[in-house]
Amino acid sequence: MTRIAIIDTDRCQPKKCNYTCIEYCPGVRMEEDTIIINDENKKPVISEELCSGCGICTNRCMFNAINIINLPEALTEPIHRYGENKFELFGLPTIEEGSIVGLLGPNGIGKSTILNILSGQTIPNFGKYDEDSSWDLVIDYFKGSQLQSYFKKLANNDIIVSHKPQMVDQLPKVVKGNVKNLLTNVDQIGKMDEIVETLELKNTLDHELKQLSGGELQRIAIAATALKDADFYYFDEPTSWLDVKQRLNMVNVIRNLTENKKSVMVIEHDLATLDAVSDYVHILYGEAGGYGVVSKLRGVRIGINAYINGFLNEENVRFRKQPIKFDVIPPSDIMESEEITNYTQLKKSYDKFSIDAEGGSIGVNQVVTAFGPNGIGKTTYAKMLAGKIKPDSGEVSEKIDIAYKPQYILTDFEGTVQEYLYSYAKGYGTNVFQTDISKPFNLDELLDKNVQKLSGGELQRVQTAVTLSEEADIYLFDEPTAFLDVEQRLKVAKSIKKVIDRDNSAAIIIDHDIVFIDYVSDKAMVFYGESGIEGHASSPTDLRTAMNKFLSDMAITFRRDKETKRPRVNKFDSYLDREQKEKGEYYYLEE
């Protein structure tokens, strides 16, 4: 085994602990320089050569800033390391001309490092962080491989990279003006009108960026990236805040880039979208913040199934103890439960928008998913249910308490995550909170971080956890999967189920990730109509019935993978697509 030591310098606070790691280190007690103090930042430095891997410093560190990791023996030559006791990357993805390569793996596993290297912002140092690296060394290292040619062109500035960043909500801070001017200025391929129509952006062209929603900003960022005449396109999580139809429209835009032999790479955690957009995938595994490994290139179906199973056969690597299992539940097998509340048909009209929801009921211990286009009234429905908005007609039988996590999370809280949890998370510090919420959400690793500096995924985890800590009859989560990786999405699903089972409550989850919806749903309801004008909602029913209604409105069909039972989108007008439409089966129980 090769051992690496990771120190999170943001968490490390020697002034508060007085170097506990040094005090208890057996190597230091034997007068070895196993841990020394950096003269510049006064933070500890661990010698990986002298470290015995005893784990005492890891356990004694009160800020969880130290991680001693034993690497598999096969990982001998890193591609890049940021410095002593810092993150290490093994391997790089393959760049396939005229193809789309997907990257699938947890957050904090090296995807940003890969982007920095492939875009030329970082020259890989092959683990020799204390030596100067050069493109000549990189080109020589990859001699005889496809990446040698790529890095030659990159070193000579012969490759143009177009990058869609993850945090599109920051776009109005760096780009001023309206949408039309932005897209006109970046259009280098003469396809602005075509892409604007595909992504349904016509109604936003005259709007200022600062006036737009997250979903609109996402589509504009995708359009701006695709309109550049580049050699290599990189899309970082392009589905956040997009509904299912918009996600598939995005797939069409990205896939069209390969017609001119362009190379495309996509980071995505929505497995159905990744399946639809990619030709090949690399699985990334390792330990978040410690090290990341890029697996061999696989066909998209084989690769995603390997990820679900948690085992890479060719590498003989198991990176998850248990496979992810999708339960296929026929409508007749759905268990009815005691009602929390029921309601008659609810109607509400505003000046420019109206919604009506069919009467229905919410049962104890049920997770009800709600899906449909954006701007169709899902949040208005929930507020009527909670009594926060009075319907024009209809009534809710029981007054209920709803805990609500909004779609867009905004906070001006100044302080650490721990201080935030003390202020807003009920039961924080109890064993129940630690077991049911804190541990599955990995909140301990965030406690000393400033709330204002959290990433989108970190803030999502914190706010979802706070919502789940409240005392409520129904928990309403509006897009809780945004910016979360696949593993985190499933942990959120399990935590929600555990809490509502414990408290005899229920949950309504608004989301657009079909795989997540399939995994978490007990019942489902469909929202349909015309976005921003009128919305209609079905009553909660079984998932298959709801999905058939939803997908038939969009003329999209899904099948189930034979091996894993995960939902997979059919290519439009393919044999399976036509066959299922003829049968009226848009969402198959079995493939």
WOURKA-V384552 format. One record per pair of residues at least 4 apart in sequence whose ideal C-beta (glycine too) atoms are under 6 Angstrom apart, sorted by the first residue. I is the first residue (numbers start at 0). GAP is how many residues later the second one is. D is the distance in whole Angstrom. If there is no record, write none. Layout:
# WOURKA-V384552
i:I gap:GAP d:D
i:I gap:GAP d:D
This chain:
# WOURKA-V384552
i:0 gap:69 d:4
i:1 gap:69 d:4
i:2 gap:45 d:6
i:2 gap:50 d:5
i:2 gap:67 d:6
i:3 gap:44 d:6
i:3 gap:65 d:5
i:4 gap:41 d:4
i:4 gap:43 d:5
i:4 gap:46 d:6
i:4 gap:63 d:5
i:4 gap:80 d:5
i:5 gap:61 d:4
i:5 gap:79 d:6
i:5 gap:284 d:5
i:6 gap:5 d:6
i:6 gap:58 d:6
i:6 gap:59 d:6
i:6 gap:78 d:4
i:7 gap:57 d:5
i:8 gap:34 d:5
i:10 gap:52 d:5
i:10 gap:54 d:4
i:10 gap:437 d:5
i:11 gap:31 d:5
i:11 gap:53 d:4
i:12 gap:50 d:6
i:13 gap:5 d:5
i:16 gap:45 d:6
i:19 gap:40 d:5
i:20 gap:14 d:6
i:20 gap:23 d:6
i:20 gap:36 d:4
i:20 gap:40 d:6
i:21 gap:6 d:5
i:21 gap:13 d:5
i:23 gap:32 d:5
i:23 gap:36 d:5
i:24 gap:9 d:5
i:24 gap:10 d:5
i:24 gap:32 d:6
i:26 gap:5 d:4
i:26 gap:7 d:3
i:26 gap:23 d:5
i:27 gap:6 d:5
i:27 gap:7 d:6
i:31 gap:18 d:5
i:33 gap:13 d:5
i:33 gap:16 d:4
i:33 gap:17 d:6
i:34 gap:9 d:5
i:34 gap:11 d:5
i:35 gap:9 d:5
i:37 gap:5 d:5
i:37 gap:7 d:5
i:44 gap:39 d:6
i:45 gap:5 d:6
i:45 gap:39 d:6
i:52 gap:15 d:6
i:54 gap:4 d:6
i:54 gap:13 d:6
i:55 gap:4 d:6
i:56 gap:9 d:5
i:57 gap:8 d:5
i:57 gap:10 d:6
i:60 gap:4 d:5
i:60 gap:5 d:5
i:62 gap:385 d:6
i:66 gap:223 d:6
i:68 gap:218 d:6
i:68 gap:221 d:5
i:70 gap:4 d:5
i:74 gap:15 d:5
i:77 gap:10 d:5
i:77 gap:12 d:5
i:77 gap:49 d:4
i:78 gap:10 d:5
i:78 gap:13 d:6
i:78 gap:45 d:5
i:79 gap:9 d:5
i:79 gap:44 d:4
i:79 gap:45 d:6
i:80 gap:7 d:4
i:80 gap:46 d:5
i:80 gap:48 d:5
i:81 gap:4 d:4
i:81 gap:5 d:5
i:82 gap:46 d:5
i:87 gap:203 d:5
i:88 gap:21 d:5
i:88 gap:24 d:5
i:88 gap:203 d:5
i:89 gap:203 d:5
i:90 gap:202 d:6
i:90 gap:203 d:3
i:91 gap:202 d:6
i:92 gap:8 d:6
i:92 gap:189 d:5
i:92 gap:201 d:6
i:93 gap:203 d:5
i:94 gap:55 d:6
i:94 gap:168 d:5
i:95 gap:5 d:6
i:96 gap:164 d:5
i:96 gap:166 d:5
i:97 gap:160 d:5
i:97 gap:163 d:4
i:98 gap:180 d:4
i:99 gap:164 d:4
i:99 gap:177 d:6
i:99 gap:178 d:5
i:99 gap:179 d:5
i:100 gap:164 d:5
i:100 gap:179 d:5
i:101 gap:164 d:5
i:101 gap:172 d:5
i:101 gap:176 d:4
i:101 gap:179 d:4
i:102 gap:8 d:6
i:102 gap:164 d:5
i:102 gap:179 d:6
i:103 gap:177 d:5
i:103 gap:179 d:5
i:103 gap:203 d:5
i:104 gap:4 d:5
i:104 gap:179 d:3
i:105 gap:182 d:6
i:105 gap:379 d:5
i:105 gap:381 d:6
i:106 gap:350 d:5
i:106 gap:378 d:5
i:107 gap:180 d:3
i:107 gap:181 d:5
i:108 gap:175 d:5
i:108 gap:177 d:5
i:108 gap:179 d:6
i:108 gap:183 d:4
i:109 gap:4 d:6
i:109 gap:182 d:3
i:110 gap:156 d:5
i:114 gap:4 d:6
i:114 gap:119 d:6
i:115 gap:5 d:4
i:115 gap:6 d:4
i:116 gap:5 d:5
i:116 gap:7 d:5
i:118 gap:42 d:5
i:119 gap:34 d:5
i:122 gap:10 d:5
i:123 gap:14 d:6
i:124 gap:4 d:5
i:124 gap:8 d:4
i:132 gap:4 d:6
i:134 gap:20 d:4
i:137 gap:13 d:5
i:138 gap:9 d:6
i:138 gap:12 d:5
i:138 gap:13 d:6
i:141 gap:5 d:4
i:141 gap:6 d:4
i:142 gap:5 d:6
i:146 gap:4 d:6
i:152 gap:5 d:4
i:152 gap:6 d:5
i:153 gap:5 d:5
i:158 gap:72 d:5
i:159 gap:70 d:4
i:159 gap:71 d:5
i:160 gap:69 d:6
i:160 gap:71 d:5
i:161 gap:63 d:5
i:161 gap:66 d:4
i:161 gap:68 d:4
i:161 gap:71 d:5
i:162 gap:71 d:5
i:163 gap:57 d:5
i:163 gap:58 d:6
i:163 gap:61 d:4
i:163 gap:71 d:5
i:164 gap:71 d:6
i:165 gap:70 d:4
i:165 gap:71 d:5
i:166 gap:289 d:6
i:167 gap:49 d:5
i:167 gap:50 d:5
i:167 gap:53 d:4
i:168 gap:45 d:6
i:170 gap:4 d:6
i:170 gap:46 d:5
i:171 gap:37 d:4
i:171 gap:38 d:4
i:174 gap:34 d:6
i:176 gap:4 d:5
i:177 gap:28 d:6
i:177 gap:30 d:5
i:178 gap:25 d:5
i:178 gap:26 d:5
i:178 gap:28 d:6
i:178 gap:41 d:6
i:179 gap:4 d:6
i:179 gap:25 d:4
i:182 gap:9 d:5
i:182 gap:40 d:6
i:185 gap:38 d:5
i:185 gap:41 d:5
i:185 gap:42 d:6
i:186 gap:5 d:4
i:186 gap:40 d:4
i:187 gap:40 d:5
i:187 gap:41 d:4
i:188 gap:40 d:5
i:190 gap:4 d:5
i:191 gap:4 d:6
i:194 gap:28 d:5
i:194 gap:31 d:6
i:194 gap:58 d:6
i:195 gap:5 d:5
i:197 gap:51 d:5
i:197 gap:54 d:6
i:197 gap:55 d:6
i:198 gap:20 d:5
i:198 gap:24 d:6
i:198 gap:50 d:6
i:200 gap:18 d:6
i:203 gap:12 d:5
i:206 gap:4 d:5
i:206 gap:5 d:6
i:211 gap:4 d:4
i:211 gap:5 d:5
i:213 gap:27 d:4
i:213 gap:194 d:6
i:214 gap:26 d:4
i:214 gap:27 d:6
i:214 gap:159 d:5
i:217 gap:23 d:5
i:217 gap:24 d:6
i:221 gap:16 d:5
i:221 gap:28 d:6
i:225 gap:27 d:5
i:231 gap:31 d:5
i:232 gap:24 d:6
i:232 gap:31 d:5
i:233 gap:31 d:5
i:234 gap:31 d:5
i:235 gap:31 d:5
i:236 gap:30 d:6
i:237 gap:12 d:6
i:238 gap:8 d:5
i:238 gap:31 d:5
i:238 gap:34 d:5
i:239 gap:242 d:5
i:241 gap:4 d:4
i:241 gap:5 d:5
i:242 gap:130 d:5
i:242 gap:131 d:5
i:242 gap:269 d:5
i:243 gap:268 d:5
i:244 gap:309 d:5
i:246 gap:26 d:5
i:250 gap:4 d:6
i:250 gap:25 d:5
i:250 gap:26 d:5
i:253 gap:23 d:6
i:256 gap:5 d:5
i:256 gap:7 d:5
i:257 gap:4 d:6
i:265 gap:11 d:6
i:267 gap:5 d:6
i:267 gap:6 d:4
i:268 gap:216 d:5
i:268 gap:217 d:5
i:269 gap:243 d:5
i:270 gap:33 d:6
i:270 gap:244 d:4
i:271 gap:242 d:5
i:271 gap:243 d:5
i:271 gap:295 d:6
i:271 gap:297 d:6
i:273 gap:4 d:6
i:274 gap:25 d:6
i:274 gap:29 d:6
i:274 gap:293 d:6
i:275 gap:293 d:5
i:277 gap:22 d:5
i:279 gap:17 d:5
i:280 gap:17 d:6
i:280 gap:19 d:5
i:280 gap:22 d:4
i:281 gap:12 d:5
i:281 gap:13 d:6
i:282 gap:12 d:4
i:282 gap:24 d:5
i:283 gap:8 d:5
i:283 gap:10 d:6
i:284 gap:8 d:6
i:284 gap:34 d:4
i:285 gap:5 d:5
i:285 gap:6 d:4
i:285 gap:7 d:5
i:286 gap:4 d:6
i:294 gap:17 d:6
i:295 gap:18 d:6
i:297 gap:4 d:5
i:297 gap:5 d:4
i:304 gap:258 d:5
i:304 gap:259 d:5
i:305 gap:6 d:6
i:307 gap:16 d:5
i:307 gap:256 d:5
i:308 gap:14 d:5
i:309 gap:9 d:6
i:309 gap:10 d:3
i:309 gap:13 d:5
i:310 gap:7 d:5
i:311 gap:5 d:5
i:325 gap:239 d:4
i:325 gap:240 d:5
i:327 gap:237 d:6
i:327 gap:261 d:6
i:328 gap:4 d:5
i:330 gap:211 d:4
i:330 gap:213 d:6
i:333 gap:208 d:5
i:336 gap:26 d:4
i:336 gap:27 d:5
i:336 gap:28 d:6
i:337 gap:26 d:5
i:338 gap:22 d:5
i:338 gap:24 d:6
i:339 gap:22 d:5
i:339 gap:24 d:6
i:339 gap:133 d:5
i:339 gap:166 d:5
i:340 gap:21 d:6
i:340 gap:55 d:6
i:340 gap:56 d:6
i:340 gap:57 d:4
i:340 gap:59 d:5
i:341 gap:19 d:4
i:341 gap:55 d:5
i:342 gap:16 d:6
i:342 gap:53 d:4
i:343 gap:15 d:5
i:343 gap:50 d:5
i:343 gap:51 d:6
i:344 gap:13 d:6
i:344 gap:14 d:5
i:344 gap:49 d:5
i:345 gap:11 d:5
i:345 gap:38 d:5
i:345 gap:45 d:5
i:345 gap:48 d:4
i:346 gap:9 d:4
i:346 gap:44 d:6
i:346 gap:45 d:5
i:346 gap:46 d:5
i:346 gap:47 d:6
i:347 gap:7 d:5
i:347 gap:43 d:5
i:347 gap:44 d:5
i:348 gap:5 d:4
i:348 gap:43 d:6
i:353 gap:180 d:5
i:354 gap:22 d:3
i:354 gap:25 d:5
i:354 gap:180 d:4
i:355 gap:180 d:6
i:356 gap:24 d:5
i:356 gap:180 d:4
i:357 gap:180 d:6
i:357 gap:181 d:4
i:359 gap:179 d:3
i:359 gap:180 d:5
i:361 gap:144 d:5
i:363 gap:140 d:5
i:364 gap:135 d:6
i:364 gap:136 d:5
i:365 gap:140 d:5
i:365 gap:156 d:5
i:365 gap:157 d:6
i:366 gap:140 d:5
i:366 gap:153 d:5
i:366 gap:155 d:5
i:367 gap:140 d:5
i:367 gap:155 d:5
i:367 gap:172 d:5
i:368 gap:140 d:5
i:368 gap:148 d:5
i:368 gap:152 d:5
i:368 gap:155 d:5
i:369 gap:8 d:5
i:369 gap:138 d:6
i:369 gap:140 d:5
i:369 gap:155 d:5
i:371 gap:4 d:5
i:371 gap:154 d:6
i:371 gap:155 d:3
i:371 gap:156 d:6
i:372 gap:158 d:5
i:374 gap:156 d:4
i:374 gap:157 d:5
i:375 gap:151 d:5
i:375 gap:153 d:6
i:375 gap:155 d:6
i:375 gap:159 d:4
i:376 gap:4 d:6
i:376 gap:158 d:3
i:377 gap:132 d:5
i:377 gap:149 d:5
i:380 gap:156 d:5
i:381 gap:94 d:5
i:382 gap:5 d:4
i:382 gap:6 d:4
i:383 gap:5 d:5
i:383 gap:7 d:5
i:385 gap:16 d:4
i:399 gap:73 d:4
i:399 gap:74 d:6
i:400 gap:71 d:5
i:400 gap:72 d:5
i:401 gap:70 d:6
i:401 gap:72 d:5
i:401 gap:74 d:5
i:402 gap:64 d:5
i:402 gap:67 d:4
i:402 gap:69 d:4
i:402 gap:72 d:5
i:403 gap:72 d:5
i:404 gap:58 d:6
i:404 gap:59 d:6
i:404 gap:62 d:4
i:404 gap:72 d:5
i:405 gap:72 d:5
i:406 gap:71 d:4
i:406 gap:72 d:5
i:408 gap:50 d:5
i:408 gap:54 d:5
i:412 gap:7 d:5
i:412 gap:38 d:5
i:414 gap:4 d:4
i:415 gap:32 d:6
i:416 gap:29 d:5
i:416 gap:30 d:5
i:416 gap:32 d:5
i:416 gap:34 d:6
i:416 gap:45 d:6
i:417 gap:29 d:4
i:419 gap:31 d:5
i:420 gap:4 d:4
i:420 gap:7 d:5
i:421 gap:6 d:6
i:423 gap:42 d:5
i:424 gap:41 d:5
i:424 gap:44 d:4
i:425 gap:43 d:5
i:425 gap:44 d:6
i:426 gap:6 d:4
i:426 gap:42 d:6
i:427 gap:5 d:5
i:431 gap:4 d:6
i:432 gap:4 d:5
i:432 gap:5 d:6
i:433 gap:4 d:5
i:435 gap:62 d:6
i:435 gap:63 d:6
i:436 gap:4 d:6
i:436 gap:28 d:5
i:436 gap:31 d:6
i:437 gap:5 d:4
i:439 gap:51 d:5
i:439 gap:55 d:5
i:440 gap:20 d:5
i:440 gap:24 d:5
i:445 gap:12 d:6
i:453 gap:4 d:4
i:453 gap:5 d:4
i:455 gap:27 d:4
i:456 gap:26 d:4
i:456 gap:27 d:5
i:459 gap:22 d:6
i:459 gap:23 d:5
i:459 gap:24 d:6
i:463 gap:16 d:5
i:467 gap:31 d:5
i:472 gap:32 d:6
i:473 gap:32 d:5
i:474 gap:32 d:4
i:475 gap:32 d:5
i:476 gap:32 d:5
i:477 gap:32 d:5
i:478 gap:32 d:6
i:479 gap:12 d:6
i:480 gap:8 d:5
i:480 gap:30 d:6
i:480 gap:32 d:5
i:480 gap:35 d:5
i:483 gap:4 d:4
i:483 gap:5 d:5
i:488 gap:27 d:5
i:492 gap:26 d:6
i:492 gap:27 d:4
i:495 gap:11 d:5
i:499 gap:5 d:5
i:499 gap:6 d:6
i:499 gap:7 d:5
i:510 gap:5 d:6
i:510 gap:6 d:6
i:513 gap:53 d:5
i:514 gap:51 d:6
i:514 gap:52 d:6
i:516 gap:4 d:6
i:517 gap:49 d:5
i:520 gap:22 d:5
i:522 gap:17 d:4
i:523 gap:19 d:5
i:523 gap:22 d:4
i:524 gap:12 d:6
i:524 gap:13 d:5
i:524 gap:15 d:5
i:525 gap:12 d:5
i:525 gap:20 d:5
i:525 gap:23 d:5
i:525 gap:24 d:5
i:526 gap:8 d:6
i:526 gap:10 d:5
i:527 gap:8 d:6
i:527 gap:25 d:5
i:528 gap:5 d:5
i:528 gap:6 d:4
i:528 gap:7 d:5
i:529 gap:4 d:5
i:540 gap:4 d:5
i:540 gap:5 d:5
i:542 gap:4 d:6
i:543 gap:43 d:6
i:546 gap:4 d:6
i:546 gap:40 d:4
i:547 gap:4 d:6
i:547 gap:38 d:5
i:547 gap:39 d:5
i:550 gap:5 d:5
i:550 gap:35 d:4
i:550 gap:36 d:6
i:551 gap:34 d:5
i:556 gap:13 d:5
i:556 gap:20 d:5
i:556 gap:23 d:4
i:556 gap:29 d:5
i:557 gap:9 d:5
i:557 gap:11 d:6
i:557 gap:29 d:5
i:558 gap:9 d:5
i:558 gap:11 d:6
i:558 gap:17 d:6
i:558 gap:29 d:5
i:558 gap:32 d:5
i:559 gap:5 d:5
i:559 gap:28 d:5
i:559 gap:30 d:6
i:559 gap:31 d:5
i:560 gap:5 d:5
i:560 gap:7 d:5
i:561 gap:29 d:5
i:569 gap:4 d:5
i:569 gap:6 d:5
i:569 gap:7 d:4
i:572 gap:4 d:6
i:579 gap:5 d:5
